Amino acid sequence: MGLFSSVLHVRDKSREEVLPALDSILYYAGFFLGETLPVTGEGPHALSNHNDSAVSGPYYMVSTLQGHWLTIIEAHFALHSEGVPHLSDLGNRLSGALSCFTLTLVVHDDDLFFYNLDRNGESLDGYNSCPQYFEQVRLPDSQVEEQRHTPEAFQPLIPAGHSLDDLRALLNRGWWNAYNSGTLDEDGVAQDDDAIFGLESERMTAFGTFLKLHNDEGEYPYAAWEEADASVWPAFVALRYRSHV
């Protein structure tokens, strides 16, 4: 199994502002905050009952505001059928509750990268690195175009020294370049391996680094967050929620 990772970033809001909004959204979904724990340099795996908590209820790690972005890591897995909001839905609701930008990033089995950009409860843009991935036959162009990203909404979020064209190139590399150039095969598969990120976590890392979602000159650390350097963890608290229904 490849990497699965779900991370949400909140723009220009402190943890003191984000936590009550998060609690409220989870409460109306049927969950209350059961436990808050500081994360040390040893990382989340050093927390008591970490593995049990990751499957028994909603479980997030929330950083302080670092530069323009606060980070929420989804530490649970495959709980959406139990009423837990999908992280993209959570991001949209937080953007509305806090009147801000939110950006949700998801890697699926290291084969797909998704994002959702929201502001003030409105969806501004979405991305799928390979719309063909789950399909058995080639998608018609009309369905592909419905899933095309429009990254112009990122313009006010792009750091100095970078451009919208740079962002487009990062996002289009691989499947979208092949689609745009008409070089997909009859099954809708890109054939130019040189143009494809080897793993989609690499694209997520490049994307996070480009936008400085971690406020650091180094590489974005949250695609494979369980392997993150010890220095990132003291900025986080762990939140474990439990069902009240």
C-alpha positions in Angstrom: 0.0 0.0 0.0 1.3 3.5 -0.9 1.1 6.6 1.2 -2.2 8.1 2.3 -2.1 11.6 3.7 -4.7 14.3 4.4 -3.6 17.7 5.6 -5.6 21.0 6.0 -4.1 24.5 6.1 -5.9 27.6 7.4 -4.8 31.0 6.3 -3.9 33.8 8.8 -5.9 32.4 11.8 -4.4 31.6 15.2 -4.9 28.2 16.9 -6.9 30.1 19.5 -9.4 31.0 16.8 -9.3 27.7 15.0 -9.9 25.3 17.9 -13.3 26.5 19.0 -14.5 26.5 15.4 -13.2 23.0 14.9 -14.9 21.8 18.1 -18.2 23.3 17.0 -18.1 21.7 13.6 -17.2 18.3 15.1 -19.9 18.7 17.8 -22.7 19.1 15.2 -21.3 16.1 13.4 -21.8 14.1 16.6 -18.4 14.3 18.3 -17.0 16.0 21.4 -13.4 16.8 22.3 -12.3 14.0 24.6 -8.6 14.8 25.0 -6.0 17.4 24.2 -2.3 16.4 24.3 0.9 18.4 23.5 3.1 16.7 20.9 6.8 16.5 21.8 9.8 16.2 19.6 9.4 12.5 19.7 6.4 12.9 17.5 2.8 11.6 17.7 3.8 7.9 17.9 5.1 8.7 21.4 1.6 9.7 22.6 -0.3 7.2 24.7 -2.7 5.0 22.7 -1.7 6.8 19.4 -2.5 3.8 17.2 -5.8 3.1 18.9 -6.9 6.7 18.8 -6.1 6.8 15.1 -8.9 4.4 14.4 -11.4 4.9 17.2 -12.6 8.5 16.5 -11.7 11.8 14.8 -8.1 12.6 15.6 -6.3 15.7 14.5 -3.0 17.4 15.2 -3.1 21.2 15.0 -0.1 23.5 14.8 0.4 27.1 15.8 0.1 29.7 13.1 3.4 29.5 11.2 3.8 32.5 8.8 0.5 32.7 7.0 -0.7 29.1 7.5 -1.8 26.9 10.4 -1.7 23.1 9.8 -4.3 20.5 10.7 -3.2 16.9 10.1 -5.9 14.2 9.9 -4.4 11.4 12.0 -7.4 9.0 11.8 -8.1 6.9 8.7 -11.2 5.7 6.8 -13.7 7.0 9.4 -15.9 9.0 7.0 -18.7 6.3 7.0 -19.0 6.9 10.7 -20.2 10.5 10.3 -16.8 12.1 10.4 -16.6 15.1 8.0 -14.4 14.5 5.0 -11.4 16.8 5.4 -12.4 18.8 2.3 -15.8 19.4 3.9 -14.2 20.3 7.2 -12.0 22.8 5.4 -14.9 24.4 3.6 -16.8 24.8 6.9 -13.8 26.3 8.7 -13.3 28.8 5.8 -16.9 29.9 6.3 -16.8 29.9 10.1 -13.6 31.9 10.2 -14.0 34.0 7.0 -10.6 32.9 5.6 -8.9 30.8 3.0 -8.5 27.1 3.7 -6.5 24.6 1.6 -7.0 20.8 1.8 -4.4 18.5 0.4 -4.9 14.7 0.0 -2.6 12.0 -1.3 -4.3 8.7 -2.2 -2.1 5.6 -2.2 0.7 7.8 -3.6 -1.0 7.6 -7.0 -3.2 10.7 -6.8 -3.0 14.2 -5.4 -6.0 16.3 -4.7 -6.6 19.8 -3.3 -9.5 21.9 -2.5 -9.2 25.7 -2.1 -12.0 27.5 -0.2 -12.6 31.0 1.1 -15.5 32.2 3.2 -17.4 28.9 2.7 -17.1 29.1 -1.1 -15.2 26.6 -3.2 -12.6 28.4 -5.4 -10.7 25.6 -7.0 -10.2 21.9 -6.9 -7.5 19.6 -8.4 -7.2 15.9 -9.3 -3.8 14.9 -10.7 -5.3 12.1 -12.8 -9.1 12.1 -13.4 -8.8 8.8 -15.3 -7.5 6.9 -12.3 -10.6 5.2 -11.1 -12.2 4.8 -14.5 -12.4 1.6 -16.6 -12.8 3.4 -20.0 -11.5 6.6 -21.2 -13.4 9.6 -20.0 -15.0 11.9 -22.6 -13.4 15.3 -22.8 -16.6 16.9 -21.4 -16.2 15.0 -18.1 -12.5 15.8 -17.9 -13.1 19.5 -18.4 -15.6 19.4 -15.5 -12.6 18.4 -13.3 -10.1 20.9 -14.7 -8.4 23.0 -12.1 -8.4 26.8 -12.4 -5.4 27.9 -10.2 -6.0 31.7 -10.8 -7.6 31.7 -7.4 -4.2 31.1 -5.9 -2.8 34.4 -7.2 -3.0 36.3 -3.8 -1.5 33.3 -2.0 1.6 32.9 -4.2 4.8 33.9 -2.4 7.1 36.5 -3.8 9.6 35.1 -6.4 7.0 32.6 -7.7 4.4 33.0 -10.5 1.1 31.6 -11.4 2.7 30.0 -14.5 5.1 28.1 -12.2 2.2 26.8 -10.3 0.4 25.7 -13.4 3.5 23.9 -14.6 3.7 22.0 -11.3 0.0 21.0 -11.5 0.0 20.0 -15.1 3.1 17.9 -15.1 2.2 14.4 -16.0 -1.4 13.5 -16.9 -2.7 17.0 -17.5 0.1 17.8 -19.9 -0.6 14.6 -21.8 -4.3 15.4 -22.0 -3.6 19.0 -23.1 -1.3 17.9 -25.8 -3.5 15.0 -27.0 -1.0 12.3 -26.2 -3.1 10.1 -23.9 -3.5 6.5 -25.1 -6.8 5.0 -26.0 -7.4 4.1 -22.3 -6.7 7.7 -21.2 -3.2 6.9 -19.8 -0.2 9.2 -20.1 2.7 7.5 -21.8 5.5 9.9 -21.1 7.0 8.6 -17.8 9.6 11.4 -17.8 6.9 13.9 -17.3 5.2 12.3 -14.3 6.1 12.6 -10.6 7.3 9.2 -9.5 5.0 9.4 -6.5 2.2 11.9 -5.9 3.5 12.6 -2.4 6.4 14.3 -4.3 3.9 16.6 -6.0 2.2 17.4 -2.7 5.7 18.2 -1.2 6.6 20.4 -4.2 3.2 22.1 -3.9 3.5 22.8 -0.2 7.1 24.0 -0.6 6.0 26.3 -3.5 3.3 28.0 -1.4 5.4 28.0 1.8 2.5 26.2 3.7 5.0 25.5 6.5 6.7 28.9 6.5 10.1 27.5 6.0 12.8 27.8 3.3 13.2 24.0 3.4 11.0 21.3 2.0 7.4 20.9 3.0 7.3 18.2 5.7 3.7 17.1 5.9 3.1 14.8 2.9 4.7 11.9 4.8 4.0 13.6 8.1 4.7 10.5 10.2 8.3 10.7 9.1 8.6 14.5 9.7 11.7 15.8 11.5 11.4 16.0 15.3 11.7 19.8 15.1 8.2 20.3 13.7 6.3 18.5 16.4 6.5 20.9 19.4 4.3 23.3 17.5 1.4 20.8 17.5 -1.3 19.6 19.9 -3.2 16.4 19.4 -7.0 16.4 19.6 -9.0 13.3 20.1 -12.8 13.4 19.6 -15.4 10.9 20.8 -19.0 10.2 19.7 -21.8 11.7 21.8 -24.6 10.0 19.8 
